Amino acid sequence: MSEQKIIHVHLPEDETFKTTLSAGKHELISDEPESVTGGQNSGPDPYDYLLMGLGSCTLMTVKMYAERKGWKLDDLYLELRHNQRHADDCAQCEDPKSKIDHIEKELIIKGDLSQEQLDKLLEISKKCPVHKTLEGDISISSSLSKS
């Protein structure tokens, strides 16, 4: 079993949405865009962080695989897009307003690789741990503490 990750998120009383996220010695800011009343756009929004986590994991996985195979990559990029679509196959859903989240990943690889190698790297990109987590069954338990 892997080590449990612990992340701390703080939204102080004097802020509308600006939160401080702490992961060990690393600290980040998240906020809502100005288009959301009270948002100051002082940091990426929560969905940006979700996509960044998926993107960084994907590229790390692709690079590890290519290095193990001895394939030289000049550069790696990933463009991610997220939207919510009304599912055509959800016409009979309990909630007629149901939407399905959809993430598109476009892998951009610079390097002298064959089409077969590129196809294999695309396949590997779908096997990063975060990708598997997002496509798998996720269980979230919530509790409350008062201080």
N, CA, C and O atoms as a GROMACS GRO file, in nm:
protein
  588
    1MET      N    1   0.084  -0.119   0.000
    1MET     CA    2   0.000   0.000   0.000
    1MET      C    3   0.088   0.124   0.000
    1MET      O    4   0.188   0.129   0.072
    2SER      N    5   0.052   0.224  -0.080
    2SER     CA    6   0.131   0.345  -0.087
    2SER      C    7   0.104   0.435   0.033
    2SER      O    8   0.003   0.423   0.102
    3GLU      N    9   0.198   0.526   0.055
    3GLU     CA   10   0.187   0.619   0.167
    3GLU      C   11   0.067   0.712   0.146
    3GLU      O   12   0.042   0.759   0.035
    4GLN      N   13  -0.005   0.738   0.253
    4GLN     CA   14  -0.122   0.826   0.244
    4GLN      C   15  -0.076   0.969   0.223
    4GLN      O   16   0.016   1.017   0.291
    5LYS      N   17  -0.140   1.037   0.130
    5LYS     CA   18  -0.110   1.178   0.104
    5LYS      C   19  -0.201   1.263   0.192
    5LYS      O   20  -0.318   1.231   0.211
    6ILE      N   21  -0.146   1.370   0.245
    6ILE     CA   22  -0.224   1.463   0.324
    6ILE      C   23  -0.201   1.602   0.267
    6ILE      O   24  -0.088   1.649   0.257
    7ILE      N   25  -0.309   1.668   0.229
    7ILE     CA   26  -0.307   1.803   0.175
    7ILE      C   27  -0.390   1.890   0.267
    7ILE      O   28  -0.495   1.848   0.315
    8HIS      N   29  -0.344   2.011   0.293
    8HIS     CA   30  -0.421   2.104   0.374
    8HIS      C   31  -0.468   2.219   0.286
    8HIS      O   32  -0.392   2.272   0.205
    9VAL      N   33  -0.594   2.257   0.303
    9VAL     CA   34  -0.653   2.368   0.227
    9VAL      C   35  -0.717   2.462   0.328
    9VAL      O   36  -0.791   2.419   0.416
   10HIS      N   37  -0.688   2.592   0.314
   10HIS     CA   38  -0.738   2.690   0.409
   10HIS      C   39  -0.806   2.806   0.336
   10HIS      O   40  -0.748   2.864   0.244
   11LEU      N   41  -0.927   2.838   0.377
   11LEU     CA   42  -1.000   2.954   0.325
   11LEU      C   43  -1.029   3.045   0.444
   11LEU      O   44  -1.124   3.022   0.519
   12PRO      N   45  -0.945   3.150   0.464
   12PRO     CA   46  -0.963   3.236   0.581
   12PRO      C   47  -1.089   3.323   0.572
   12PRO      O   48  -1.145   3.345   0.465
   13GLU      N   49  -1.131   3.370   0.687
   13GLU     CA   50  -1.253   3.450   0.699
   13GLU      C   51  -1.252   3.574   0.611
   13GLU      O   52  -1.356   3.613   0.558
   14ASP      N   53  -1.135   3.636   0.593
   14ASP     CA   54  -1.129   3.762   0.518
   14ASP      C   55  -1.117   3.743   0.367
   14ASP      O   56  -1.101   3.841   0.294
   15GLU      N   57  -1.124   3.621   0.318
   15GLU     CA   58  -1.118   3.595   0.174
   15GLU      C   59  -1.252   3.540   0.127
   15GLU      O   60  -1.319   3.466   0.199
   16THR      N   61  -1.290   3.575   0.004
   16THR     CA   62  -1.414   3.521  -0.052
   16THR      C   63  -1.393   3.378  -0.098
   16THR      O   64  -1.464   3.287  -0.053
   17PHE      N   65  -1.297   3.357  -0.188
   17PHE     CA   66  -1.269   3.223  -0.241
   17PHE      C   67  -1.121   3.186  -0.242
   17PHE      O   68  -1.088   3.069  -0.259
   18LYS      N   69  -1.033   3.283  -0.224
   18LYS     CA   70  -0.889   3.257  -0.232
   18LYS      C   71  -0.847   3.161  -0.121
   18LYS      O   72  -0.859   3.191  -0.003
   19THR      N   73  -0.799   3.045  -0.163
   19THR     CA   74  -0.759   2.941  -0.068
   19THR      C   75  -0.608   2.917  -0.079
   19THR      O   76  -0.548   2.934  -0.185
   20THR      N   77  -0.551   2.876   0.031
   20THR     CA   78  -0.411   2.837   0.035
   20THR      C   79  -0.406   2.685   0.044
   20THR      O   80  -0.468   2.625   0.132
   21LEU      N   81  -0.333   2.625  -0.046
   21LEU     CA   82  -0.321   2.480  -0.052
   21LEU      C   83  -0.179   2.443  -0.012
   21LEU      O   84  -0.083   2.497  -0.067
   22SER      N   85  -0.164   2.352   0.082
   22SER     CA   86  -0.032   2.311   0.129
   22SER      C   87  -0.013   2.161   0.109
   22SER      O   88  -0.097   2.080   0.147
   23ALA      N   89   0.099   2.127   0.047
   23ALA     CA   90   0.139   1.988   0.028
   23ALA      C   91   0.283   1.977   0.074
   23ALA      O   92   0.376   2.008  -0.001
   24GLY      N   93   0.302   1.935   0.199
   24GLY     CA   94   0.437   1.932   0.254
   24GLY      C   95   0.492   2.074   0.260
   24GLY      O   96   0.429   2.162   0.318
   25LYS      N   97   0.609   2.096   0.200
   25LYS     CA   98   0.670   2.229   0.203
   25LYS      C   99   0.624   2.318   0.087
   25LYS      O  100   0.670   2.431   0.074
   26HIS      N  101   0.534   2.268   0.003
   26HIS     CA  102   0.487   2.342  -0.113
   26HIS      C  103   0.355   2.412  -0.081
   26HIS      O  104   0.266   2.354  -0.020
   27GLU      N  105   0.345   2.538  -0.125
   27GLU     CA  106   0.223   2.613  -0.101
   27GLU      C  107   0.175   2.676  -0.232
   27GLU      O  108   0.254   2.736  -0.306
   28LEU      N  109   0.047   2.662  -0.260
   28LEU     CA  110  -0.014   2.715  -0.381
   28LEU      C  111  -0.138   2.794  -0.343
   28LEU      O  112  -0.189   2.783  -0.232
   29ILE      N  113  -0.186   2.875  -0.437
   29ILE     CA  114  -0.308   2.953  -0.418
   29ILE      C  115  -0.410   2.908  -0.522
   29ILE      O  116  -0.376   2.880  -0.637
   30SER      N  117  -0.536   2.901  -0.480
   30SER     CA  118  -0.645   2.874  -0.573
   30SER      C  119  -0.750   2.982  -0.553
   30SER      O  120  -0.764   3.036  -0.443
   31ASP      N  121  -0.821   3.014  -0.658
   31ASP     CA  122  -0.925   3.118  -0.651
   31ASP      C  123  -1.025   3.092  -0.763
   31ASP      O  124  -1.004   3.007  -0.849
   32GLU      N  125  -1.132   3.164  -0.759
   32GLU     CA  126  -1.229   3.161  -0.868
   32GLU      C  127  -1.198   3.276  -0.963
   32GLU      O  128  -1.140   3.377  -0.922
   33PRO      N  129  -1.236   3.263  -1.090
   33PRO     CA  130  -1.212   3.373  -1.184
   33PRO      C  131  -1.300   3.494  -1.147
   33PRO      O  132  -1.397   3.480  -1.072
   34GLU      N  133  -1.267   3.609  -1.201
   34GLU     CA  134  -1.344   3.730  -1.174
   34GLU      C  135  -1.487   3.721  -1.226
   34GLU      O  136  -1.574   3.796  -1.182
   35SER      N  137  -1.512   3.628  -1.318
   35SER     CA  138  -1.648   3.610  -1.370
   35SER      C  139  -1.741   3.554  -1.264
   35SER      O  140  -1.863   3.561  -1.279
   36VAL      N  141  -1.686   3.498  -1.156
   36VAL     CA  142  -1.764   3.448  -1.043
   36VAL      C  143  -1.765   3.560  -0.939
   36VAL      O  144  -1.658   3.606  -0.899
   37THR      N  145  -1.881   3.602  -0.894
   37THR     CA  146  -1.890   3.711  -0.798
   37THR      C  147  -1.803   3.681  -0.676
   37THR      O  148  -1.820   3.580  -0.608
   38GLY      N  149  -1.709   3.771  -0.649
   38GLY     CA  150  -1.618   3.755  -0.537
   38GLY      C  151  -1.484   3.693  -0.577
   38GLY      O  152  -1.388   3.699  -0.500
   39GLY      N  153  -1.477   3.633  -0.694
   39GLY     CA  154  -1.351   3.576  -0.741
   39GLY      C  155  -1.253   3.685  -0.779
   39GLY      O  156  -1.292   3.786  -0.837
   40GLN      N  157  -1.126   3.664  -0.747
   40GLN     CA  158  -1.023   3.764  -0.777
   40GLN      C  159  -0.922   3.713  -0.880
   40GLN      O  160  -0.832   3.786  -0.921
   41ASN      N  161  -0.937   3.587  -0.922
   41ASN     CA  162  -0.846   3.528  -1.020
   41ASN      C  163  -0.700   3.537  -0.974
   41ASN      O  164  -0.610   3.561  -1.055
   42SER      N  165  -0.677   3.517  -0.844
   42SER     CA  166  -0.542   3.527  -0.790
   42SER      C  167  -0.466   3.395  -0.800
   42SER      O  168  -0.351   3.386  -0.758
   43GLY      N  169  -0.529   3.293  -0.855
   43GLY     CA  170  -0.465   3.164  -0.875
   43GLY      C  171  -0.554   3.077  -0.961
   43GLY      O  172  -0.668   3.114  -0.989
   44PRO      N  173  -0.504   2.962  -1.002
   44PRO     CA  174  -0.586   2.869  -1.082
   44PRO      C  175  -0.709   2.825  -1.004
   44PRO      O  176  -0.708   2.822  -0.881
   45ASP      N  177  -0.816   2.792  -1.078
   45ASP     CA  178  -0.936   2.742  -1.010
   45ASP      C  179  -0.921   2.591  -0.986
   45ASP      O  180  -0.830   2.529  -1.040
   46PRO      N  181  -1.010   2.532  -0.906
   46PRO     CA  182  -0.996   2.390  -0.873
   46PRO      C  183  -0.988   2.297  -0.994
   46PRO      O  184  -0.913   2.199  -0.991
   47TYR      N  185  -1.064   2.324  -1.100
   47TYR     CA  186  -1.056   2.238  -1.218
   47TYR      C  187  -0.922   2.253  -1.289
   47TYR      O  188  -0.872   2.157  -1.348
   48ASP      N  189  -0.862   2.373  -1.284
   48ASP     CA  190  -0.728   2.389  -1.340
   48ASP      C  191  -0.630   2.296  -1.270
   48ASP      O  192  -0.549   2.230  -1.335
   49TYR      N  193  -0.639   2.291  -1.136
   49TYR     CA  194  -0.549   2.203  -1.061
   49TYR      C  195  -0.575   2.056  -1.093
   49TYR      O  196  -0.481   1.977  -1.100
   50LEU      N  197  -0.700   2.019  -1.112
   50LEU     CA  198  -0.732   1.881  -1.149
   50LEU      C  199  -0.664   1.846  -1.282
   50LEU      O  200  -0.601   1.741  -1.294
   51LEU      N  201  -0.677   1.935  -1.380
   51LEU     CA  202  -0.615   1.910  -1.511
   51LEU      C  203  -0.463   1.912  -1.502
   51LEU      O  204  -0.396   1.834  -1.569
   52MET      N  205  -0.408   2.002  -1.420
   52MET     CA  206  -0.262   2.008  -1.404
   52MET      C  207  -0.209   1.879  -1.343
   52MET      O  208  -0.103   1.830  -1.382
   53GLY      N  209  -0.281   1.824  -1.246
   53GLY     CA  210  -0.239   1.697  -1.185
   53GLY      C  211  -0.239   1.584  -1.287
   53GLY      O  212  -0.145   1.505  -1.294
   54LEU      N  213  -0.346   1.578  -1.366
   54LEU     CA  214  -0.354   1.476  -1.470
   54LEU      C  215  -0.245   1.497  -1.574
   54LEU      O  216  -0.181   1.401  -1.618
   55GLY      N  217  -0.223   1.622  -1.613
   55GLY     CA  218  -0.123   1.651  -1.715
   55GLY      C  219   0.018   1.619  -1.672
   55GLY      O  220   0.094   1.558  -1.748
   56SER      N  221   0.055   1.659  -1.551
   56SER     CA  222   0.191   1.633  -1.506
   56SER      C  223   0.215   1.483  -1.488
   56SER      O  224   0.322   1.433  -1.523
   57CYS      N  225   0.117   1.412  -1.436
   57CYS     CA  226   0.130   1.266  -1.419
   57CYS      C  227   0.145   1.199  -1.556
   57CYS      O  228   0.226   1.107  -1.572
   58THR      N  229   0.067   1.243  -1.652
   58THR     CA  230   0.071   1.185  -1.787
   58THR      C  231   0.210   1.201  -1.849
   58THR      O  232   0.267   1.104  -1.900
   59LEU      N  233   0.264   1.323  -1.844
   59LEU     CA  234   0.394   1.346  -1.906
   59LEU      C  235   0.507   1.273  -1.832
   59LEU      O  236   0.600   1.222  -1.895
   60MET      N  237   0.498   1.268  -1.700
   60MET     CA  238   0.599   1.194  -1.624
   60MET      C  239   0.597   1.045  -1.661
   60MET      O  240   0.702   0.983  -1.675
   61THR      N  241   0.477   0.990  -1.676
   61THR     CA  242   0.462   0.848  -1.711
   61THR      C  243   0.519   0.822  -1.850
   61THR      O  244   0.591   0.724  -1.870
   62VAL      N  245   0.487   0.907  -1.946
   62VAL     CA  246   0.537   0.892  -2.083
   62VAL      C  247   0.689   0.900  -2.085
   62VAL      O  248   0.755   0.820  -2.151
   63LYS      N  249   0.746   0.998  -2.012
   63LYS     CA  250   0.891   1.015  -2.012
   63LYS      C  251   0.960   0.895  -1.947
   63LYS      O  252   1.062   0.847  -1.998
   64MET      N  253   0.906   0.846  -1.836
   64MET     CA  254   0.966   0.728  -1.771
   64MET      C  255   0.969   0.609  -1.866
   64MET      O  256   1.070   0.539  -1.875
   65TYR      N  257   0.858   0.587  -1.937
   65TYR     CA  258   0.850   0.474  -2.029
   65TYR      C  259   0.952   0.491  -2.142
   65TYR      O  260   1.024   0.397  -2.176
   66ALA      N  261   0.957   0.610  -2.201
   66ALA     CA  262   1.049   0.635  -2.312
   66ALA      C  263   1.193   0.616  -2.267
   66ALA      O  264   1.274   0.559  -2.340
   67GLU      N  265   1.227   0.662  -2.148
   67GLU     CA  266   1.364   0.646  -2.098
   67GLU      C  267   1.398   0.499  -2.076
   67GLU      O  268   1.509   0.455  -2.107
   68ARG      N  269   1.302   0.422  -2.023
   68ARG     CA  270   1.326   0.278  -2.004
   68ARG      C  271   1.352   0.209  -2.137
   68ARG      O  272   1.432   0.115  -2.145
   69LYS      N  273   1.284   0.254  -2.242
   69LYS     CA  274   1.300   0.195  -2.375
   69LYS      C  275   1.421   0.251  -2.450
   69LYS      O  276   1.460   0.199  -2.554
   70GLY      N  277   1.482   0.358  -2.396
   70GLY     CA  278   1.595   0.421  -2.464
   70GLY      C  279   1.554   0.509  -2.580
   70GLY      O  280   1.634   0.535  -2.670
   71TRP      N  281   1.430   0.556  -2.581
   71TRP     CA  282   1.380   0.642  -2.688
   71TRP      C  283   1.409   0.787  -2.650
   71TRP      O  284   1.377   0.830  -2.540
   72LYS      N  285   1.470   0.861  -2.740
   72LYS     CA  286   1.504   1.001  -2.714
   72LYS      C  287   1.386   1.091  -2.746
   72LYS      O  288   1.336   1.094  -2.858
   73LEU      N  289   1.342   1.163  -2.645
   73LEU     CA  290   1.237   1.262  -2.661
   73LEU      C  291   1.300   1.400  -2.654
   73LEU      O  292   1.371   1.430  -2.558
   74ASP      N  293   1.276   1.484  -2.753
   74ASP     CA  294   1.330   1.620  -2.748
   74ASP      C  295   1.246   1.707  -2.657
   74ASP      O  296   1.300   1.792  -2.585
   75ASP      N  297   1.117   1.688  -2.658
   75ASP     CA  298   1.028   1.768  -2.575
   75ASP      C  299   0.891   1.702  -2.566
   75ASP      O  300   0.850   1.630  -2.657
   76LEU      N  301   0.822   1.729  -2.457
   76LEU     CA  302   0.687   1.677  -2.435
   76LEU      C  303   0.594   1.789  -2.393
   76LEU      O  304   0.630   1.872  -2.310
   77TYR      N  305   0.477   1.792  -2.450
   77TYR     CA  306   0.373   1.888  -2.413
   77TYR      C  307   0.242   1.812  -2.402
   77TYR      O  308   0.224   1.706  -2.461
   78LEU      N  309   0.151   1.869  -2.327
   78LEU     CA  310   0.017   1.813  -2.319
   78LEU      C  311  -0.080   1.929  -2.309
   78LEU      O  312  -0.064   2.018  -2.225
   79GLU      N  313  -0.181   1.928  -2.393
   79GLU     CA  314  -0.289   2.027  -2.382
   79GLU      C  315  -0.412   1.953  -2.334
   79GLU      O  316  -0.451   1.851  -2.390
   80LEU      N  317  -0.472   2.006  -2.229
   80LEU     CA  318  -0.592   1.945  -2.172
   80LEU      C  319  -0.708   2.040  -2.180
   80LEU      O  320  -0.693   2.161  -2.161
   81ARG      N  321  -0.825   1.986  -2.210
   81ARG     CA  322  -0.949   2.064  -2.216
   81ARG      C  323  -1.054   1.990  -2.136
   81ARG      O  324  -1.064   1.868  -2.141
   82HIS      N  325  -1.133   2.065  -2.062
   82HIS     CA  326  -1.240   2.006  -1.979
   82HIS      C  327  -1.371   2.076  -2.011
   82HIS      O  328  -1.377   2.198  -2.022
   83ASN      N  329  -1.475   1.997  -2.025
   83ASN     CA  330  -1.609   2.054  -2.036
   83ASN      C  331  -1.710   1.954  -1.984
   83ASN      O  332  -1.680   1.837  -1.964
   84GLN      N  333  -1.829   2.003  -1.964
   84GLN     CA  334  -1.939   1.918  -1.919
   84GLN      C  335  -2.041   1.914  -2.032
   84GLN      O  336  -2.088   2.018  -2.079
   85ARG      N  337  -2.074   1.794  -2.073
   85ARG     CA  338  -2.169   1.777  -2.184
   85ARG      C  339  -2.292   1.704  -2.134
   85ARG      O  340  -2.285   1.619  -2.045
   86HIS      N  341  -2.404   1.740  -2.192
   86HIS     CA  342  -2.524   1.662  -2.163
   86HIS      C  343  -2.509   1.530  -2.238
   86HIS      O  344  -2.489   1.528  -2.359
   87ALA      N  345  -2.519   1.424  -2.165
   87ALA     CA  346  -2.497   1.293  -2.227
   87ALA      C  347  -2.619   1.250  -2.307
   87ALA      O  348  -2.730   1.244  -2.254
   88ASP      N  349  -2.598   1.222  -2.435
   88ASP     CA  350  -2.708   1.172  -2.518
   88ASP      C  351  -2.764   1.043  -2.462
   88ASP      O  352  -2.884   1.018  -2.467
   89ASP      N  353  -2.674   0.960  -2.409
   89ASP     CA  354  -2.720   0.832  -2.356
   89ASP      C  355  -2.779   0.848  -2.216
   89ASP      O  356  -2.814   0.749  -2.151
   90CYS      N  357  -2.790   0.973  -2.169
   90CYS     CA  358  -2.847   0.996  -2.037
   90CYS      C  359  -2.989   1.053  -2.049
   90CYS      O  360  -3.041   1.110  -1.953
   91ALA      N  361  -3.048   1.038  -2.164
   91ALA     CA  362  -3.184   1.089  -2.184
   91ALA      C  363  -3.283   1.027  -2.087
   91ALA      O  364  -3.383   1.090  -2.052
   92GLN      N  365  -3.256   0.906  -2.043
   92GLN     CA  366  -3.345   0.837  -1.950
   92GLN      C  367  -3.298   0.846  -1.805
   92GLN      O  368  -3.350   0.775  -1.718
   93CYS      N  369  -3.199   0.932  -1.777
   93CYS     CA  370  -3.146   0.944  -1.641
   93CYS      C  371  -3.252   1.000  -1.547
   93CYS      O  372  -3.348   1.065  -1.588
   94GLU      N  373  -3.233   0.972  -1.418
   94GLU     CA  374  -3.324   1.026  -1.317
   94GLU      C  375  -3.326   1.178  -1.321
   94GLU      O  376  -3.432   1.239  -1.310
   95ASP      N  377  -3.209   1.238  -1.337
   95ASP     CA  378  -3.198   1.384  -1.344
   95ASP      C  379  -3.180   1.423  -1.490
   95ASP      O  380  -3.073   1.399  -1.547
   96PRO      N  381  -3.281   1.485  -1.552
   96PRO     CA  382  -3.271   1.520  -1.694
   96PRO      C  383  -3.163   1.625  -1.721
   96PRO      O  384  -3.126   1.646  -1.837
   97LYS      N  385  -3.112   1.690  -1.617
   97LYS     CA  386  -3.007   1.790  -1.635
   97LYS      C  387  -2.867   1.730  -1.617
   97LYS      O  388  -2.769   1.804  -1.612
   98SER      N  389  -2.859   1.598  -1.607
   98SER     CA  390  -2.730   1.532  -1.586
   98SER      C  391  -2.631   1.570  -1.695
   98SER      O  392  -2.666   1.582  -1.813
   99LYS      N  393  -2.509   1.588  -1.654
   99LYS     CA  394  -2.401   1.617  -1.748
   99LYS      C  395  -2.286   1.523  -1.717
   99LYS      O  396  -2.267   1.480  -1.603
  100ILE      N  397  -2.210   1.492  -1.819
  100ILE     CA  398  -2.093   1.406  -1.802
  100ILE      C  399  -1.970   1.494  -1.825
  100ILE      O  400  -1.959   1.564  -1.926
  101ASP      N  401  -1.878   1.488  -1.730
  101ASP     CA  402  -1.752   1.561  -1.747
  101ASP      C  403  -1.670   1.491  -1.854
  101ASP      O  404  -1.662   1.369  -1.858
  102HIS      N  405  -1.608   1.572  -1.939
  102HIS     CA  406  -1.525   1.518  -2.046
  102HIS      C  407  -1.391   1.592  -2.046
  102HIS      O  408  -1.386   1.715  -2.048
  103ILE      N  409  -1.283   1.515  -2.044
  103ILE     CA  410  -1.149   1.572  -2.051
  103ILE      C  411  -1.084   1.522  -2.179
  103ILE      O  412  -1.082   1.402  -2.207
  104GLU      N  413  -1.030   1.615  -2.256
  104GLU     CA  414  -0.954   1.580  -2.376
  104GLU      C  415  -0.807   1.603  -2.345
  104GLU      O  416  -0.769   1.707  -2.291
  105LYS      N  417  -0.723   1.506  -2.381
  105LYS     CA  418  -0.578   1.518  -2.366
  105LYS      C  419  -0.515   1.510  -2.504
  105LYS      O  420  -0.537   1.414  -2.578
  106GLU      N  421  -0.438   1.611  -2.539
  106GLU     CA  422  -0.366   1.609  -2.666
  106GLU      C  423  -0.217   1.605  -2.635
  106GLU      O  424  -0.160   1.703  -2.587
  107LEU      N  425  -0.155   1.493  -2.663
  107LEU     CA  426  -0.013   1.471  -2.637
  107LEU      C  427   0.067   1.519  -2.757
  107LEU      O  428   0.040   1.479  -2.871
  108ILE      N  429   0.165   1.604  -2.731
  108ILE     CA  430   0.249   1.660  -2.838
  108ILE      C  431   0.392   1.618  -2.806
  108ILE      O  432   0.448   1.657  -2.704
  109ILE      N  433   0.452   1.540  -2.895
  109ILE     CA  434   0.586   1.485  -2.873
  109ILE      C  435   0.679   1.534  -2.982
  109ILE      O  436   0.650   1.523  -3.101
  110LYS      N  437   0.793   1.589  -2.940
  110LYS     CA  438   0.898   1.626  -3.034
  110LYS      C  439   1.011   1.525  -3.018
  110LYS      O  440   1.060   1.500  -2.908
  111GLY      N  441   1.051   1.469  -3.129
  111GLY     CA  442   1.159   1.371  -3.126
  111GLY      C  443   1.154   1.286  -3.252
  111GLY      O  444   1.053   1.282  -3.322
  112ASP      N  445   1.263   1.219  -3.279
  112ASP     CA  446   1.273   1.135  -3.397
  112ASP      C  447   1.223   0.995  -3.361
  112ASP      O  448   1.302   0.905  -3.331
  113LEU      N  449   1.091   0.978  -3.364
  113LEU     CA  450   1.029   0.851  -3.326
  113LEU      C  451   0.944   0.799  -3.441
  113LEU      O  452   0.890   0.876  -3.519
  114SER      N  453   0.934   0.667  -3.450
  114SER     CA  454   0.849   0.605  -3.553
  114SER      C  455   0.702   0.620  -3.513
  114SER      O  456   0.671   0.652  -3.398
  115GLN      N  457   0.614   0.596  -3.607
  115GLN     CA  458   0.472   0.601  -3.577
  115GLN      C  459   0.435   0.495  -3.474
  115GLN      O  460   0.348   0.517  -3.389
  116GLU      N  461   0.500   0.380  -3.481
  116GLU     CA  462   0.475   0.272  -3.385
  116GLU      C  463   0.513   0.317  -3.243
  116GLU      O  464   0.441   0.290  -3.147
  117GLN      N  465   0.627   0.386  -3.231
  117GLN     CA  466   0.669   0.436  -3.100
  117GLN      C  467   0.572   0.542  -3.048
  117GLN      O  468   0.535   0.543  -2.931
  118LEU      N  469   0.530   0.632  -3.137
  118LEU     CA  470   0.435   0.736  -3.098
  118LEU      C  471   0.302   0.675  -3.052
  118LEU      O  472   0.245   0.718  -2.952
  119ASP      N  473   0.255   0.575  -3.125
  119ASP     CA  474   0.130   0.508  -3.086
  119ASP      C  475   0.144   0.443  -2.949
  119ASP      O  476   0.050   0.446  -2.869
  120LYS      N  477   0.260   0.383  -2.922
  120LYS     CA  478   0.283   0.319  -2.792
  120LYS      C  479   0.286   0.424  -2.681
  120LYS      O  480   0.232   0.399  -2.573
  121LEU      N  481   0.346   0.539  -2.705
  121LEU     CA  482   0.349   0.645  -2.604
  121LEU      C  483   0.210   0.701  -2.577
  121LEU      O  484   0.178   0.737  -2.463
  122LEU      N  485   0.126   0.709  -2.679
  122LEU     CA  486  -0.012   0.752  -2.659
  122LEU      C  487  -0.085   0.651  -2.570
  122LEU      O  488  -0.158   0.688  -2.479
  123GLU      N  489  -0.064   0.524  -2.599
  123GLU     CA  490  -0.125   0.418  -2.518
  123GLU      C  491  -0.078   0.427  -2.372
  123GLU      O  492  -0.158   0.415  -2.279
  124ILE      N  493   0.052   0.447  -2.353
  124ILE     CA  494   0.109   0.457  -2.218
  124ILE      C  495   0.055   0.580  -2.147
  124ILE      O  496   0.036   0.578  -2.025
  125SER      N  497   0.028   0.688  -2.220
  125SER     CA  498  -0.021   0.812  -2.158
  125SER      C  499  -0.154   0.790  -2.087
  125SER      O  500  -0.190   0.866  -1.996
  126LYS      N  501  -0.227   0.688  -2.128
  126LYS     CA  502  -0.357   0.658  -2.066
  126LYS      C  503  -0.342   0.572  -1.941
  126LYS      O  504  -0.441   0.538  -1.877
  127LYS      N  505  -0.218   0.535  -1.907
  127LYS     CA  506  -0.195   0.446  -1.795
  127LYS      C  507  -0.132   0.515  -1.675
  127LYS      O  508  -0.090   0.448  -1.580
  128CYS      N  509  -0.125   0.647  -1.678
  128CYS     CA  510  -0.068   0.714  -1.561
  128CYS      C  511  -0.163   0.696  -1.443
  128CYS      O  512  -0.284   0.683  -1.463
  129PRO      N  513  -0.111   0.694  -1.321
  129PRO     CA  514  -0.195   0.668  -1.204
  129PRO      C  515  -0.313   0.764  -1.187
  129PRO      O  516  -0.421   0.722  -1.146
  130VAL      N  517  -0.294   0.893  -1.217
  130VAL     CA  518  -0.404   0.988  -1.201
  130VAL      C  519  -0.513   0.961  -1.305
  130VAL      O  520  -0.631   0.969  -1.273
  131HIS      N  521  -0.474   0.929  -1.427
  131HIS     CA  522  -0.571   0.894  -1.532
  131HIS      C  523  -0.654   0.773  -1.485
  131HIS      O  524  -0.777   0.774  -1.496
  132LYS      N  525  -0.585   0.672  -1.434
  132LYS     CA  526  -0.656   0.552  -1.386
  132LYS      C  527  -0.751   0.587  -1.271
  132LYS      O  528  -0.862   0.535  -1.264
  133THR      N  529  -0.707   0.674  -1.181
  133THR     CA  530  -0.792   0.714  -1.068
  133THR      C  531  -0.918   0.784  -1.118
  133THR      O  532  -1.028   0.755  -1.072
  134LEU      N  533  -0.901   0.877  -1.212
  134LEU     CA  534  -1.016   0.953  -1.261
  134LEU      C  535  -1.115   0.867  -1.339
  134LEU      O  536  -1.234   0.896  -1.340
  135GLU      N  537  -1.066   0.762  -1.404
  135GLU     CA  538  -1.155   0.674  -1.478
  135GLU      C  539  -1.210   0.560  -1.394
  135GLU      O  540  -1.304   0.492  -1.436
  136GLY      N  541  -1.154   0.541  -1.277
  136GLY     CA  542  -1.196   0.429  -1.192
  136GLY      C  543  -1.307   0.470  -1.096
  136GLY      O  544  -1.360   0.580  -1.102
  137ASP      N  545  -1.339   0.378  -1.008
  137ASP     CA  546  -1.436   0.406  -0.904
  137ASP      C  547  -1.365   0.481  -0.792
  137ASP      O  548  -1.264   0.435  -0.739
  138ILE      N  549  -1.417   0.597  -0.759
  138ILE     CA  550  -1.357   0.679  -0.655
  138ILE      C  551  -1.450   0.681  -0.535
  138ILE      O  552  -1.571   0.702  -0.550
  139SER      N  553  -1.395   0.659  -0.420
  139SER     CA  554  -1.472   0.665  -0.296
  139SER      C  555  -1.420   0.785  -0.217
  139SER      O  556  -1.300   0.794  -0.189
  140ILE      N  557  -1.509   0.875  -0.180
  140ILE     CA  558  -1.471   0.991  -0.102
  140ILE      C  559  -1.553   0.989   0.026
  140ILE      O  560  -1.676   0.986   0.021
  141SER      N  561  -1.485   0.991   0.139
  141SER     CA  562  -1.557   0.997   0.265
  141SER      C  563  -1.533   1.135   0.325
  141SER      O  564  -1.422   1.188   0.319
  142SER      N  565  -1.636   1.193   0.382
  142SER     CA  566  -1.628   1.327   0.440
  142SER      C  567  -1.663   1.319   0.588
  142SER      O  568  -1.750   1.242   0.629
  143SER      N  569  -1.594   1.400   0.666
  143SER     CA  570  -1.624   1.408   0.809
  143SER      C  571  -1.616   1.556   0.849
  143SER      O  572  -1.574   1.640   0.769
  144LEU      N  573  -1.656   1.585   0.969
  144LEU     CA  574  -1.658   1.723   1.018
  144LEU      C  575  -1.590   1.730   1.152
  144LEU      O  576  -1.612   1.646   1.239
  145SER      N  577  -1.506   1.830   1.169
  145SER     CA  578  -1.442   1.859   1.298
  145SER      C  579  -1.467   2.005   1.329
  145SER      O  580  -1.464   2.088   1.239
  146LYS      N  581  -1.492   2.036   1.452
  146LYS     CA  582  -1.513   2.173   1.492
  146LYS      C  583  -1.398   2.211   1.584
  146LYS      O  584  -1.363   2.138   1.676
  147SER      N  585  -1.338   2.327   1.556
  147SER     CA  586  -1.229   2.370   1.644
  147SER      C  587  -1.266   2.496   1.720
  147SER      O  588  -1.185   2.546   1.798
   0.00000   0.00000   0.00000
